[in-house]
Each structure stands twice: as C-alpha cells, then as structure tokens.
Amino acid sequence: MIINSLIIILGIEELMKKISDDPSKMDIHSPFDKLWFLIKYCNHYHSLSLTIGAVGFTIVMISKVIKKRTRNKKVLLFPEILLVVGGATILCQYFQWNKSGLAVIGKVKTHQGLSLYNPMGLSKMLKTVGTSGFVCAMLGFFESTTASKSLGSSFDLPISSNRELVALGSINIVASLFGALPAFGGYGRSKINAISAKTTVSGAIMGISTLFTIQFLLKYLYYVPECMLSVVIASIGVLLIEEAPYELYFHWRAKGWAELVTFALTVLTTLFFSIEGGISVGILFLLIRVIKNSAESRIQILGRVPNSNIFVDADVPVPANSTLGSSLNIFNDLRQTQINREAIEEVEGCLIVKIPEPLSFTNCSDLLMRLKRVEMYGSTRAHPALKRSRDSTMSKYIIFDLNNMNSIDSSAAKTVYELLTNYQKRDIKSCFVNVSAVVREKLQRAGIRGLLLRDLEKLDYFKIQGLVQDSDNEVVIRCQNLIDNGEPYFQHISDVLKLVDCYELLHEEV
C-alpha cells in the first residue's frame, strides 16, 4: 500500500511499467521488488508530482496529529482529505498541471445503463476464473473479518462474523447479476469512516454518494491528481502500521509464539512474494492451528481423594510445594468442574475417564489413542513406545464422565460404539455418567444405549434391585435406584462405584 503510493507520488509509475515489461532489466512483481526499484530509481522523480504529494501528505498527517490531541468535536469533523483532494483538483485544473506531466485520473470510460447478466450462463469461464474467485473470496472474508473485529473492539460495537459473512455473500450474489466486481469490507476504509461516523447509516450514505458520483460527477474528476489519491492511501497505511508495534509487544510479552509466527510468515510472504500469497499463507497457517486444536481431545483420568466423593485429575504433575488444602482444585459430584491439580487415590479395578468436550470426527481418533494410553500406562502423557506399566486386570470397569459433552456427531458415535463393543469382548464393563438429553438421543440411535444395558446386566444391576428389599447389607441397600429413570446412565461417579462394590461383594460371597 505505502510502497505503491510512494511510486505514484514520485511520478515513476510509467518508468516501472517500462522496466517490468523488459525482464532483462528488472523483474518487478513482489513488494520487495517494488521497494528495490523505488530505492534504485528514486532519483528519476517528477518534481511537480513529488511537491504536490509531499504538501498533501504533510497536511493530512498534521491534521491527524491535531485530531488525536484535541477533544473539540468540530476539529474532529474537519474533512482534511476532502479539502486536500478537492483543492489539488481545482489547482490542477486552473494551472493545467496535467500538461506539465502530472498524472491525473483523466476521462473515465463508462457504460450507460445497467445490464442484467445470468451468472450461470458463463459456466465455460468457471475453470478460468474459479481459482481466482475462490482466492478473492477468501481474501475478502479475511480482510472484512479483521476490520470488523478490530474496529468492533475499539468502538465497543456488537460485531457478528456470521452476519458479516451473510451480508457480504448476499451483496456479491446480487451484484453478480449486474456484472459488478466483488466487494468486501476494507480495514482502511472502515477505519477512516469510523473516525466520524456513528451508525451504519454512514455506509448507506457512502454507497448512495458513490452511485451518484459514478452517474453524474465522473467528468468533474478529470483533473484529480493521482499523486493526491496515493497520499490518501499512504496516510491510511501509516495509520495501520501505527498499531503494529503495540500488537507485537503484547504478543511478545504474553509469549504468543504462534501468533508471532503467523505474523512473521504473513509479512515475509507478502514482502517477497505477493499480498495475495501472504494473506493465503496466513489463512492456511490459521486453519492448521484450528484443525490441530480441534483434533486434540482433552480427556482426563480421574482419581479419588480418600474417604470422599471428590475426584481429581490424576494426570497433572503435582507441584513440589503443593498441599491438599492449598493447591487442589477439585471436580466432584456437585458438577464443579474447575481445573484439577493432583490425584490422591486410584479406584481399584476402575478407570475413570472424563471427557469435557463435544465429540466429533475431528477429535474421536485422538480420543481412542489417549484411551489406549490410559489403559496401558495410566496416563495420557505416556509415550506409546514404552513398555506397558498397567496390568489388564486393573481396568475391569471403565467409567466415562460426560458432564460437559453436550454434543456428539455420528462419526464419533460410531467410534464409541466400536470402542464399547471391543471392551465387551475383553469383558470390560463400561458405564456413562452425567449424560445430557441431547447426547442420550444420539447414543440411543447409535445403539450405544443397548451396549450399556448389556453391561448393566453383566454387573447384576437388575438382580441387585430385587435383593435390596430383603437384604440388610448396607452395600446392597446403597445400590437402590442408581440409574436415571430406567436409562443406563448414572448421575454421579460415586453411584457407579457403589454398584461395582456391590457386584464385587456378591461375587466374593459366591
């Protein structure tokens, strides 16, 4: 933005075109190539263009500084860009600067009237422009989202990316019927507009003004100097760069290495390749980060604090100076789900697994891998090449706590079904705790509910219910009505452990 503007302000754009047309002289494509051209040929500047651009840029930047340091609303509303461009246009027409070699907009070719097109009738061009159109859409969405989020946080505005995307898509679909170019929200334009605009009506006013200008005022723009338009673009570029040092320092202080790497890749690719390439690389890297985070499951292996129904994450290293009372953030049957810090006691024969996230096709494969590690090593952090440290008899019962799992897709449901089927072949009983109504319906359709009922039968749950009335054994009495309304789901982890204790007791007596 700034490099291109400087080339036009210096009046060496035509020289750059001539040199770029001859590959033997210089290859000019990337911003770095243009910067090198600017340094090498800056002495070929056009004195009148440079003078007008320097004066206009100075006026605009001084006005920006004054506006930052004052609270006077009249000063804030001072239209320095309009006055600078308008004044330069009037002076150019009066002194005929265009005859002295100053580049002006000149006569704009227009097509009278609107023509209606059928976008589907140009299907033959799909292969030709399809890739460019996709890149254009991605870049436009990226810039629009960046502008809305940044300005929304700065001005405390309720911005919805979904609404922005729907609005942009609707506009471009309608515009394509008239052969219009793709339109998106620009950060620079939005930032300039936000200086004085208070509501979204300003966008409608700008659109109407643009249509009015195109229809009736183009002939009056003949003498607008191109260098003055570049001054406006350069001033916007300077405003954008002003925010970069603070953002970089913030991420450096917060050790946001991923954000800094994304920034570095985007800037370097933009500088040495192209703007489109830089933004595409930035988007690709962000997508990789999103996929990586969504594909990583966050299951926890829980242990129990002795003589309580409090369960904590057994897979988090214990600080050397930690104490039970001061550093233990717990998860218990009251559904308090803070981050856990240390585990005290593993329940014998039971593997308690907490799945605190929705399950989908992205993270179910990682879930299987982590469950296998937990079963073999008792930890999700163990390296899979290590020798097995946990005997198979230590996992006779597996309890899944699904407290925060509020959704599951069909791919993940199929994975869970196959997992439970495999457990049943190995005589491992599975129990589900804290299952939401939405997930229950999905589990029933996937056949998982039937598998859980079969495990309840193997645990003699229904047989125990018949013994409760005639038994005076406290362990048996505590097993009355443990499941939720006849469904094979438990309310608390402690209820499953009561059933396991009773099952073990009955089999010991036998």
Summary of the structure (lengths in Angstrom):
residues: 510
radius of gyration: 34.0
end to end distance: 83.4
largest distance: 111.3
contacts: 1427
relative contact order: 0.07
helix: 61%
strand: 7%
